[in-house]
Amino acid sequence: MDRTNGITLHELTKTWPQPGGAERLTVFSGLSHTFPPGSRTAIVGPSGSGKTTLLQMVAGLEAPDGGFVEAPKAPELGYVFQSPALWPHKTVRSNMRYGLGEHLFSGADPLEEARYRDILQALELEDLQGKYPATLSGGQAKRVSLARTLVTRPSCLLLDEPLGALDGALKDRVLDFLLEWVHWTEATLLYVTHDHGEARRICTRVLEVRDQGLVEVG
Ligand SMILES: Nc1ncnc2c1ncn2[C@@H]1O[C@H](COP(=O)(O)OP(=O)(O)OP(=O)(O)O)[C@@H](O)[C@H]1O
């Protein structure tokens, strides 16, 4: 599969306003980094260090104060948020169809249909297709949110603690599937996690958010 999209950060600076007019918090300062096409990088760091802020800037959801990001836009870029963002009025099946695009889900394309079924099965969502998001557990909603992004087969994938709400055995199975999926699609992966073991299983590099930048660890 031809995968040509990498991600480049050019001299990124990002600050956030603080309550009560206090001095702005600087999360990143002059951060430059290249994630080559097909690379798999874990982003780790303490809570509040800036991992989500980084993904938001890569996705174009937050503007940096200085510098710029080169990255593809959706649907080439897929972003699974830390908190699942599902359409509350749509069933699991409709949420996934929405990700895929109704036109691609007409049943006319057997390959698309097969891809949808594979992901549904691998993420153990088959029995949940008729449910609404409000009736799902945290781990189920997280898997639907992941599935909805994977079906679009993005060439760049941003995952923010995708396995956070899953128990040990299920976590292992989903991680195996994710690894297979990134190998198959050759997607460029940015994977935010607190779990270094998980980071090393799926990624070839681990970067920590430190000193308003990214530092290679391990
Ligand atoms: N919208 C916002 N407005 C003001 N401050 C923010 C905003 N979003 C994040 N911050 C602050 O920026 C810092 C980095 O937050 P971020 O969510 O990126 O951290 P994180 O490393 O992803 O944390 P966690 O591991 O807990 O998810 C934190 O101090 C946070 O309070």
The ligand as an SDF file (V2000), in Angstrom:
LIG
                    3D

 31 33  0  0  0  0  0  0  0  0999 V2000
   -8.0890   24.3950   26.7960 N   0  0  0  0  0  0  0  0  0  0  0  0
   -7.1620   24.6240   27.7290 C   0  0  0  0  0  0  0  0  0  0  0  0
   -7.1220   25.7860   28.3940 N   0  0  0  0  0  0  0  0  0  0  0  0
   -6.1850   26.0510   29.3430 C   0  0  0  0  0  0  0  0  0  0  0  0
   -5.2330   25.1550   29.7110 N   0  0  0  0  0  0  0  0  0  0  0  0
   -5.2290   23.9650   29.0780 C   0  0  0  0  0  0  0  0  0  0  0  0
   -6.1900   23.6350   28.0710 C   0  0  0  0  0  0  0  0  0  0  0  0
   -5.9300   22.3790   27.6390 N   0  0  0  0  0  0  0  0  0  0  0  0
   -4.8720   21.9420   28.3430 C   0  0  0  0  0  0  0  0  0  0  0  0
   -4.4460   22.8810   29.2060 N   0  0  0  0  0  0  0  0  0  0  0  0
   -3.3060   22.7620   30.1290 C   0  0  0  0  0  0  0  0  0  0  0  0
   -2.1550   22.4020   29.3670 O   0  0  0  0  0  0  0  0  0  0  0  0
   -1.3750   21.4290   30.0570 C   0  0  0  0  0  0  0  0  0  0  0  0
   -1.2230   20.1900   29.1910 C   0  0  0  0  0  0  0  0  0  0  0  0
   -2.4850   19.5690   29.0740 O   0  0  0  0  0  0  0  0  0  0  0  0
   -2.6800   18.2360   28.2170 P   0  0  0  0  0  0  0  0  0  0  0  0
   -4.1210   17.8580   28.2900 O   0  0  0  0  0  0  0  0  0  0  0  0
   -2.0730   18.4330   26.8890 O   0  0  0  0  0  0  0  0  0  0  0  0
   -1.7820   17.2150   29.0640 O   0  0  0  0  0  0  0  0  0  0  0  0
   -1.6290   15.6330   28.9300 P   0  0  0  0  0  0  0  0  0  0  0  0
   -0.1700   15.3530   28.9640 O   0  0  0  0  0  0  0  0  0  0  0  0
   -2.3800   15.1330   27.7280 O   0  0  0  0  0  0  0  0  0  0  0  0
   -2.3150   15.1380   30.2690 O   0  0  0  0  0  0  0  0  0  0  0  0
   -3.0710   13.7460   30.6310 P   0  0  0  0  0  0  0  0  0  0  0  0
   -2.0070   12.6790   30.6330 O   0  0  0  0  0  0  0  0  0  0  0  0
   -3.6080   14.0010   32.0110 O   0  0  0  0  0  0  0  0  0  0  0  0
   -4.1450   13.5290   29.6000 O   0  0  0  0  0  0  0  0  0  0  0  0
   -2.0900   21.1740   31.3840 C   0  0  0  0  0  0  0  0  0  0  0  0
   -1.4720   21.9390   32.3830 O   0  0  0  0  0  0  0  0  0  0  0  0
   -3.5060   21.6560   31.1250 C   0  0  0  0  0  0  0  0  0  0  0  0
   -4.0990   22.1460   32.3150 O   0  0  0  0  0  0  0  0  0  0  0  0
  1  2  1  0
  2  3  1  0
  2  7  2  0
  3  4  2  0
  4  5  1  0
  5  6  2  0
  6  7  1  0
  6 10  1  0
  7  8  1  0
  8  9  2  0
  9 10  1  0
 10 11  1  0
 11 12  1  0
 11 30  1  0
 12 13  1  0
 13 14  1  0
 13 28  1  0
 14 15  1  0
 15 16  1  0
 16 17  2  0
 16 18  1  0
 16 19  1  0
 19 20  1  0
 20 21  2  0
 20 22  1  0
 20 23  1  0
 23 24  1  0
 24 25  2  0
 24 26  1  0
 24 27  1  0
 28 29  1  0
 28 30  1  0
 30 31  1  0
M  END
$$$$
